[in-house]
């Protein structure tokens, strides 16, 4: 089955700097890669996703890049703000609506004011 | 707006008790999932369901069972709770439509087994 590895497990950045979180996956059939954000005491929520037919996707200050050959994808947050502090999870699946997601182990991002 | 609710936010049970965790979604989603969340281990899939009365094992099904008698409700059952099942349990749902893979999570149930 799919295995998703996520690094780093913790990340601290100064407010205004950029943050990058990286994930690798094992199943070459995976073609859907979402990122979820979980604020303290709250439920995970989708913040951005990418499918294998594109190499990059942006939404304001966040972007995701995908390298299918190397089987890795990354989340980039620019101009970080205190509200970006949270745990971020990457995931992978084959992209069918009823297919399960395999999640990474999470990255705790702390923005230092 | 999708709403996924779970029956309890906090639950304390004793070893050997039978425990029921309930999840309800109001968006007519076909797919429902149960995860447990532990520090450093991320979200691990216990069971999922594509349809009423259908169930599939996830990555860590041992010690758990599920029931889906109605489309909107997915129950997780711990037949005989053990201390290593102390965890945060998250339910999620998703639609079967094309390019609609987003999973919507419930608020979680923090279960403590004494």
Interface residues (C-beta under 8 A of the other chain):
Chain A: X1 X6 X9 X32 X34 X42 X43 X44 X45 X46 X49 X51 X89 X93 X95 X96 X97 X98 X99 X100 X101 X102 X103 X104 X105 X106
Chain B: X4 X30 X31 X33 X35 X40 X41 X42 X43 X44 X45 X48 X50 X56 X58 X59 X90 X94 X95 X96 X97 X98 X99 X100 X101 X102 X103 X105 X106 X107 X108
